[in-house]
Amino acid sequence: MAERKIFAGPRVRRIRNGLGLTQTAMAEALEISPSYLNLIERNQRPLTVQLLLKLASVYKVDLDELQGEAGGSTSQLREVFADPLLSGELPGDQELIEVAEAAPNAASGIVKLYRAYREQAARLSDLADLLAREGHETSLSGARLPIDEVREVFERRPNYFARLDEAAESFHAGLGLSAGDDLAVALKAWLRSTHGIVVRALPVQTMPSLRRRYDRHSMRLFLSERLSPFDQLREVAMEVVLLALGEHVQAELELLELSSGEARRIARFELARYTAHALMMPYGAFLSAAIRARYDIDVLRARFNVSFEQAANRLTMMQRPGATGVPFFMMEIDNAGNRFRRAGAAGFPHSKFGGGCPKLNVHAAFSQPGQVLVEQVEMPDGSAFLTMSRTLEGPQASFGERIRRTALLVGCDASSRDEVAYAAALPDRSVPAIAIGPACRLCERSGCLARAEPPLTRPLGLDEMVTGLSAFDFQ
């Protein structure tokens, strides 16, 4: 096996400068020419084994210091330059490696500045939310990824698109399905007869990293066998939507007024997903069934042959004028707290509910997979909500793979609890609701055992004589 060449010129230069030596003096001690040392320091010659041993014996240099990689600094710099503000500035990692190698202290300074910038941006974002709750609009904004822009647009508006719902309901009626007919079979037959597209499921080995793939040449839509039958149905429904109802999707997309092509592409996917749900669960039939079932998601998923997530998502869309349901909202997270989506019948209730409190039962759901956890929660201002949380399983994992598991929170205002089946799981009304807050930085509840950060609005209560329940107790 070929010996790995070690180019460590900047590190040799730092050693020489640290000892206050000239190139001539160091070259003489190492028994090499000054010109050769100059080439080594400029990374135009590698360090030989003999020279490494000489450096170690003459200057007591740790060989690991010379042979080690600047991997830690490089990965941190890579994180910095992945930020939307700086993305595109560097064509590759080579410059990052050179900076980390040649100027490690400067690289550390860049990382510290970036982390301070991110912390300040987070504080400004929290402050903007706080001001918005008090009715003060702000123009604070920072560099955002297209996905962030799309999420904000969808979260701020009602999760109801009249044009798409009506078009999907009309298309579903045109299929002429009778009671008990399989929607998936009907949609596949429509694709074949109208566009010559055949749907096929492929094994994991053939399509290991894709959910779906449409081959225009063979006119076949390939679906991964990792997907559940419900998710496969949604993929087929999305394909039908884009072919049959594409002009309606495009019309709604134009109304969103997004700033970039990438954002519009992401939003088009989300609108197609919305319309697929509307096609799988037509508005009138779904609302009627939801009211009769008292919004029991498991009853609805069985009746429409969909997944728990799909039925819960559809509940947040029941806001047709003259035919509205209970205004539900939803939020999906993973066990690290990363947010995937938030939506609501009237927009996700940021100001009233927040959704960032660690005491919400959506976090506890991971310890009880598959179970529906129900509770009533109360915000500091007295507003109360009924919440239901349950874990969701992602695509089927192979042996040795870690399954993708998320948790879904579905909620509504507590004033609607008597219309919802899940209220039966709540204790007597005399039992106080779970006290939550919008997020730790915006919450002023004192003595909270779950507090993870101090509030923006209060100074920390540092007192050598008195220690509170939390490390972030405030005055």
C-alpha positions as CSV (number, residue, x, y, z in Angstrom):
1,M,0.0,0.0,0.0
2,A,1.3,3.4,-0.9
3,E,2.5,5.6,1.9
4,R,0.3,8.6,2.6
5,K,2.1,11.8,1.9
6,I,1.9,14.4,4.6
7,F,1.7,18.1,3.6
8,A,2.0,20.1,6.8
9,G,3.7,23.3,5.7
10,P,1.6,25.8,7.7
11,R,2.1,23.7,10.9
12,V,5.9,23.6,10.3
13,R,5.8,27.4,9.8
14,R,3.9,27.8,13.1
15,I,6.5,25.7,15.0
16,R,9.3,27.7,13.5
17,N,7.7,31.1,14.2
18,G,6.8,30.0,17.7
19,L,10.5,29.2,18.4
20,G,11.6,32.5,16.8
21,L,13.8,30.8,14.2
22,T,14.6,31.9,10.7
23,Q,14.3,29.4,7.8
24,T,18.0,29.2,7.6
25,A,18.5,28.3,11.3
26,M,15.8,25.6,11.2
27,A,17.1,24.2,7.9
28,E,20.6,23.9,9.4
29,A,19.2,22.1,12.5
30,L,17.2,19.7,10.3
31,E,20.2,19.2,8.0
32,I,18.3,20.3,4.9
33,S,18.6,23.4,2.6
34,P,16.7,26.6,3.3
35,S,15.1,26.4,-0.1
36,Y,13.8,22.9,0.6
37,L,12.3,24.0,3.9
38,N,10.7,26.9,2.0
39,L,9.1,24.4,-0.4
40,I,7.8,22.4,2.6
41,E,6.3,25.4,4.3
42,R,4.5,26.3,1.1
43,N,3.1,22.7,0.8
44,Q,5.1,22.1,-2.4
45,R,7.0,19.2,-0.8
46,P,5.7,16.6,1.6
47,L,7.3,15.7,4.9
48,T,9.4,12.6,4.7
49,V,9.5,10.0,7.5
50,Q,13.1,11.0,8.2
51,L,12.2,14.7,8.5
52,L,9.3,13.9,10.8
53,L,11.6,12.0,13.1
54,K,14.2,14.8,13.0
55,L,11.6,17.4,13.9
56,A,10.4,15.3,16.8
57,S,13.9,14.7,18.2
58,V,15.3,18.3,17.6
59,Y,12.3,20.4,18.6
60,K,10.3,17.8,20.8
61,V,7.3,18.1,18.4
62,D,4.4,15.8,18.9
63,L,4.2,13.7,15.7
64,D,0.4,13.6,16.0
65,E,0.4,17.4,15.7
66,L,2.1,17.2,12.4
67,Q,0.2,14.3,10.9
68,G,-3.2,15.2,12.3
69,E,-6.0,16.6,10.1
70,A,-7.7,19.9,10.8
71,G,-11.0,17.9,10.4
72,G,-12.7,19.6,13.4
73,S,-12.1,23.1,12.2
74,T,-12.9,22.2,8.6
75,S,-16.3,20.7,9.6
76,Q,-17.1,23.7,11.7
77,L,-16.2,26.0,8.8
78,R,-18.3,23.9,6.5
79,E,-21.3,24.5,8.8
80,V,-20.6,28.3,8.6
81,F,-20.4,28.4,4.9
82,A,-23.6,26.2,4.5
83,D,-25.6,29.1,5.9
84,P,-27.9,30.7,3.3
85,L,-26.1,34.0,3.8
86,L,-22.8,32.5,2.6
87,S,-23.9,29.5,0.4
88,G,-22.3,29.7,-3.0
89,E,-19.3,31.7,-1.8
90,L,-17.0,28.7,-1.9
91,P,-17.0,26.1,-4.8
92,G,-15.6,23.3,-2.6
93,D,-13.9,22.3,0.6
94,Q,-10.3,23.0,-0.5
95,E,-10.3,26.6,0.6
96,L,-11.9,25.6,4.0
97,I,-9.1,23.1,4.5
98,E,-6.5,25.7,3.6
99,V,-7.9,28.2,6.0
100,A,-8.1,25.6,8.8
101,E,-4.6,24.5,8.2
102,A,-2.9,27.8,7.6
103,A,-4.7,30.0,10.1
104,P,-6.4,27.8,12.8
105,N,-6.9,30.8,15.1
106,A,-8.6,32.8,12.4
107,A,-10.8,29.8,11.6
108,S,-11.8,29.5,15.2
109,G,-12.6,33.2,15.2
110,I,-14.8,32.8,12.2
111,V,-16.7,30.0,13.9
112,K,-17.2,32.0,17.1
113,L,-18.5,35.0,15.1
114,Y,-20.9,32.8,13.2
115,R,-22.2,31.2,16.4
116,A,-22.7,34.6,18.0
117,Y,-24.6,35.7,14.8
118,R,-26.9,32.7,15.0
119,E,-27.5,33.3,18.7
120,Q,-28.4,36.9,18.0
121,A,-30.6,35.9,15.1
122,A,-32.5,33.5,17.4
123,R,-32.9,36.2,20.0
124,L,-34.2,38.6,17.4
125,S,-36.6,36.0,16.1
126,D,-37.9,35.4,19.6
127,L,-38.3,39.1,20.2
128,A,-40.2,39.5,16.9
129,D,-42.6,36.7,18.0
130,L,-43.0,38.4,21.4
131,L,-43.8,41.8,19.7
132,A,-46.1,40.1,17.3
133,R,-48.1,38.6,20.1
134,E,-48.6,42.1,21.5
135,G,-49.8,43.4,18.2
136,H,-46.5,45.0,17.0
137,E,-45.5,44.0,13.5
138,T,-41.8,44.0,12.8
139,S,-39.8,43.9,9.6
140,L,-37.0,41.8,11.1
141,S,-35.8,39.2,8.6
142,G,-32.6,37.3,7.8
143,A,-31.3,35.0,5.2
144,R,-33.8,32.2,4.7
145,L,-33.8,29.0,2.8
146,P,-36.6,28.6,0.3
147,I,-38.1,25.8,2.5
148,D,-38.3,28.3,5.4
149,E,-40.1,30.9,3.2
150,V,-42.6,28.2,2.1
151,R,-43.2,27.0,5.7
152,E,-43.8,30.5,6.9
153,V,-46.3,31.2,4.1
154,F,-48.3,28.0,4.8
155,E,-48.2,28.3,8.6
156,R,-49.5,31.9,8.6
157,R,-52.5,31.2,6.4
158,P,-55.5,28.9,6.8
159,N,-54.9,25.3,5.7
160,Y,-57.8,25.5,3.2
161,F,-57.6,26.1,-0.6
162,A,-61.2,26.3,-1.9
163,R,-60.2,26.0,-5.6
164,L,-58.2,22.8,-5.0
165,D,-60.8,21.2,-2.7
166,E,-63.6,21.8,-5.2
167,A,-61.6,20.6,-8.2
168,A,-60.6,17.4,-6.3
169,E,-64.1,16.7,-5.1
170,S,-65.4,17.1,-8.7
171,F,-62.7,14.8,-10.1
172,H,-63.5,12.2,-7.4
173,A,-67.2,12.3,-8.3
174,G,-66.3,11.9,-12.0
175,L,-64.6,8.5,-11.2
176,G,-68.1,7.1,-10.6
177,L,-67.0,5.0,-7.6
178,S,-69.6,2.9,-5.7
179,A,-69.5,2.0,-2.0
180,G,-66.6,-0.4,-1.4
181,D,-64.7,0.4,-4.6
182,D,-60.9,0.8,-4.2
183,L,-59.8,4.4,-5.0
184,A,-56.2,3.2,-5.7
185,V,-57.4,0.8,-8.4
186,A,-59.6,3.6,-9.9
187,L,-56.7,6.1,-10.0
188,K,-54.3,3.6,-11.5
189,A,-56.9,2.7,-14.2
190,W,-57.3,6.4,-15.0
191,L,-53.6,6.9,-15.4
192,R,-53.4,3.9,-17.7
193,S,-56.4,4.8,-19.8
194,T,-55.9,8.5,-20.0
195,H,-52.1,8.9,-20.2
196,G,-50.8,5.3,-20.7
197,I,-49.0,5.4,-17.4
198,V,-48.5,2.1,-15.5
199,V,-47.8,2.1,-11.8
200,R,-45.3,-0.4,-10.4
201,A,-43.9,-1.1,-7.0
202,L,-40.1,-1.7,-6.9
203,P,-38.1,-3.5,-4.3
204,V,-35.7,-1.7,-2.0
205,Q,-32.6,-3.0,-3.7
206,T,-33.8,-1.5,-7.0
207,M,-34.8,1.9,-5.7
208,P,-33.0,2.2,-2.3
209,S,-33.3,6.0,-1.7
210,L,-36.4,7.2,-3.6
211,R,-40.1,7.2,-2.7
212,R,-41.2,7.5,-6.3
213,R,-39.8,7.9,-9.8
214,Y,-41.6,8.6,-13.0
215,D,-39.9,7.3,-16.2
216,R,-41.2,9.4,-19.1
217,H,-39.7,7.1,-21.7
218,S,-41.4,3.9,-20.5
219,M,-44.5,5.8,-19.2
220,R,-44.2,4.0,-15.8
221,L,-44.6,5.4,-12.3
222,F,-42.3,3.5,-9.9
223,L,-43.1,3.4,-6.2
224,S,-40.9,2.1,-3.4
225,E,-42.1,-0.9,-1.6
226,R,-40.9,0.8,1.6
227,L,-44.1,2.9,1.4
228,S,-47.2,1.8,3.2
229,P,-50.3,1.2,1.0
230,F,-51.6,4.5,2.3
231,D,-48.5,6.4,1.2
232,Q,-48.4,4.6,-2.1
233,L,-52.0,5.8,-2.6
234,R,-51.0,9.4,-1.9
235,E,-48.2,9.2,-4.4
236,V,-50.5,7.9,-7.1
237,A,-53.1,10.6,-6.2
238,M,-50.4,13.3,-6.4
239,E,-49.5,12.1,-9.9
240,V,-53.1,12.3,-10.9
241,V,-53.5,15.7,-9.4
242,L,-50.5,17.1,-11.3
243,L,-51.8,15.7,-14.6
244,A,-55.5,16.4,-14.2
245,L,-55.7,19.4,-11.9
246,G,-52.3,21.0,-12.6
247,E,-53.8,24.3,-13.8
248,H,-55.7,24.7,-10.5
249,V,-52.5,24.0,-8.5
250,Q,-50.6,26.5,-10.6
251,A,-53.3,29.2,-10.1
252,E,-53.0,28.8,-6.3
253,L,-49.3,28.8,-6.5
254,E,-49.3,32.2,-8.2
255,L,-51.4,33.7,-5.4
256,L,-48.7,32.8,-2.8
257,E,-46.2,35.3,-4.3
258,L,-43.0,33.4,-3.4
259,S,-39.7,35.0,-4.1
260,S,-37.7,32.3,-5.8
261,G,-38.1,29.4,-8.3
262,E,-36.9,26.9,-5.7
263,A,-39.6,28.2,-3.2
264,R,-42.3,27.9,-5.9
265,R,-41.2,24.3,-6.7
266,I,-41.4,23.3,-3.0
267,A,-44.8,25.1,-2.7
268,R,-46.1,23.3,-5.8
269,F,-45.3,20.0,-4.2
270,E,-47.1,21.0,-1.0
271,L,-50.2,22.1,-2.9
272,A,-50.2,18.9,-4.9
273,R,-50.0,17.0,-1.6
274,Y,-52.9,19.0,-0.2
275,T,-55.0,18.3,-3.3
276,A,-54.1,14.6,-3.1
277,H,-55.6,14.5,0.4
278,A,-58.7,16.3,-0.9
279,L,-59.0,13.6,-3.6
280,M,-58.5,10.7,-1.2
281,M,-61.0,12.3,1.3
282,P,-63.5,14.4,-0.5
283,Y,-64.6,17.4,1.5
284,G,-68.3,16.8,1.9
285,A,-68.1,13.1,2.6
286,F,-65.1,13.6,5.0
287,L,-66.7,16.4,7.0
288,S,-70.0,14.5,7.4
289,A,-68.1,11.4,8.6
290,A,-65.9,13.5,10.9
291,I,-68.9,15.1,12.6
292,R,-70.7,11.7,13.0
293,A,-67.5,10.1,14.4
294,R,-66.9,13.1,16.7
295,Y,-63.5,13.6,15.0
296,D,-62.1,10.3,16.0
297,I,-59.1,10.0,13.7
298,D,-58.9,6.2,13.9
299,V,-62.5,5.8,12.8
300,L,-61.9,8.2,9.9
301,R,-58.7,6.5,8.8
302,A,-60.5,3.2,8.6
303,R,-63.5,4.6,6.8
304,F,-61.4,6.3,4.1
305,N,-58.6,3.7,4.0
306,V,-55.9,6.3,4.8
307,S,-53.2,6.6,7.5
308,F,-53.5,8.3,10.9
309,E,-51.4,11.2,9.6
310,Q,-53.4,11.7,6.4
311,A,-56.7,11.7,8.3
312,A,-55.4,14.1,11.0
313,N,-53.9,16.4,8.3
314,R,-57.3,16.5,6.5
315,L,-59.0,17.5,9.7
316,T,-57.1,20.8,9.6
317,M,-58.6,21.6,6.2
318,M,-62.3,21.6,7.1
319,Q,-63.0,25.4,6.7
320,R,-65.3,25.7,3.7
321,P,-67.6,28.7,4.1
322,G,-71.0,27.4,5.2
323,A,-69.7,23.9,6.0
324,T,-66.9,24.2,8.6
325,G,-65.7,21.7,11.1
326,V,-63.9,22.1,14.4
327,P,-60.8,24.3,13.6
328,F,-58.0,21.9,14.3
329,F,-54.3,22.6,14.0
330,M,-51.3,20.2,13.8
331,M,-47.6,20.1,14.3
332,E,-45.1,17.3,13.5
333,I,-41.7,16.9,15.1
334,D,-39.0,14.3,15.5
335,N,-37.5,13.1,18.9
336,A,-34.8,15.8,18.7
337,G,-37.4,18.5,18.5
338,N,-36.9,19.3,14.8
339,R,-40.1,20.7,13.3
340,F,-41.3,19.3,10.0
341,R,-44.5,21.2,9.5
342,R,-47.2,23.2,11.3
343,A,-50.6,24.0,9.9
344,G,-54.0,25.0,11.1
345,A,-57.6,25.6,10.0
346,A,-57.0,29.3,10.7
347,G,-53.2,29.2,10.4
348,F,-51.0,27.7,13.1
349,P,-51.8,29.6,16.3
350,H,-48.3,30.9,16.9
351,S,-49.4,33.8,19.2
352,K,-51.9,31.9,21.3
353,F,-50.4,28.4,21.4
354,G,-46.8,28.7,20.3
355,G,-46.0,25.0,20.1
356,G,-42.4,25.3,21.5
357,C,-43.1,24.1,25.1
358,P,-41.2,21.0,26.3
359,K,-44.2,20.0,28.5
360,L,-46.4,19.3,25.5
361,N,-47.5,15.6,25.2
362,V,-46.1,15.4,21.7
363,H,-42.6,14.9,23.3
364,A,-43.9,12.3,25.7
365,A,-45.4,10.4,22.7
366,F,-42.0,8.9,21.8
367,S,-42.0,6.9,25.0
368,Q,-45.3,5.3,24.1
369,P,-45.2,4.6,20.4
370,G,-48.6,4.1,18.7
371,Q,-50.6,5.4,21.7
372,V,-52.8,8.5,21.5
373,L,-52.0,10.8,24.4
374,V,-54.7,13.3,25.3
375,E,-54.6,16.3,27.6
376,Q,-55.9,19.8,28.1
377,V,-53.3,22.5,28.3
378,E,-53.4,26.1,29.4
379,M,-51.3,29.1,28.3
380,P,-50.2,31.9,30.7
381,D,-53.0,34.2,29.4
382,G,-55.6,31.6,30.3
383,S,-56.3,30.3,26.7
384,A,-56.8,26.5,26.8
385,F,-56.4,23.8,24.1
386,L,-57.3,20.1,23.8
387,T,-54.3,18.3,22.3
388,M,-53.9,14.7,21.0
389,S,-50.4,13.3,20.2
390,R,-49.3,10.1,18.6
391,T,-46.1,8.7,17.0
392,L,-45.9,8.1,13.2
393,E,-43.8,5.5,11.5
394,G,-41.9,6.5,8.4
395,P,-41.1,4.3,5.4
396,Q,-40.4,0.6,6.2
397,A,-36.9,0.1,7.3
398,S,-34.7,-2.9,6.4
399,F,-33.0,-5.0,9.0
400,G,-30.2,-3.0,10.6
401,E,-31.7,0.3,9.6
402,R,-33.1,2.7,12.3
403,I,-36.7,3.4,11.7
404,R,-37.8,7.0,11.1
405,R,-40.3,8.0,13.8
406,T,-41.9,11.3,14.3
407,A,-44.8,12.5,16.5
408,L,-47.9,14.4,15.5
409,L,-49.8,16.8,17.7
410,V,-53.3,17.7,16.7
411,G,-55.1,20.3,18.7
412,C,-58.1,22.6,18.9
413,D,-59.5,25.3,21.2
414,A,-60.8,23.8,24.5
415,S,-64.2,25.4,23.8
416,S,-64.7,22.7,21.2
417,R,-63.9,19.8,23.5
418,D,-67.5,18.6,23.8
419,E,-67.6,18.0,20.0
420,V,-64.5,15.8,20.1
421,A,-64.4,12.1,21.1
422,Y,-61.0,12.5,22.7
423,A,-62.4,14.7,25.5
424,A,-63.6,11.5,27.1
425,A,-60.0,10.8,28.1
426,L,-59.7,14.0,30.1
427,P,-60.1,14.1,33.8
428,D,-62.9,15.9,35.5
429,R,-63.2,19.6,34.7
430,S,-62.2,20.4,38.3
431,V,-58.7,19.0,37.6
432,P,-56.5,21.9,36.4
433,A,-55.1,21.8,32.9
434,I,-51.4,21.3,32.2
435,A,-49.7,24.7,32.4
436,I,-47.6,25.3,29.3
437,G,-46.1,28.3,27.6
438,P,-45.3,29.4,24.0
439,A,-41.5,28.7,24.3
440,C,-39.0,29.1,27.1
441,R,-37.6,32.3,25.9
442,L,-41.1,33.8,25.6
443,C,-42.6,32.3,28.8
444,E,-42.6,34.0,32.2
445,R,-44.0,31.1,34.2
446,S,-41.9,30.9,37.4
447,G,-40.8,27.7,39.1
448,C,-41.1,25.6,35.9
449,L,-39.3,22.3,36.1
450,A,-39.0,22.0,32.4
451,R,-37.5,25.4,31.7
452,A,-34.6,25.1,29.2
453,E,-33.8,28.8,28.6
454,P,-34.3,32.1,30.4
455,P,-37.0,34.5,29.2
456,L,-36.0,37.4,27.0
457,T,-38.1,39.8,29.1
458,R,-36.6,39.2,32.6
459,P,-33.1,39.2,34.1
460,L,-31.8,36.0,35.7
461,G,-32.4,35.9,39.4
462,L,-28.8,35.1,40.5
463,D,-28.8,34.9,44.3
464,E,-26.1,33.2,46.3
465,M,-28.5,32.8,49.2
466,V,-31.5,31.4,47.3
467,T,-31.5,28.8,44.5
468,G,-34.7,28.1,42.5
469,L,-35.9,24.9,40.9
470,S,-34.4,25.9,37.5
471,A,-30.9,27.1,36.6
472,F,-32.7,29.8,34.6
473,D,-34.9,31.3,37.4
474,F,-35.5,34.9,36.8
475,Q,-36.4,38.0,38.9
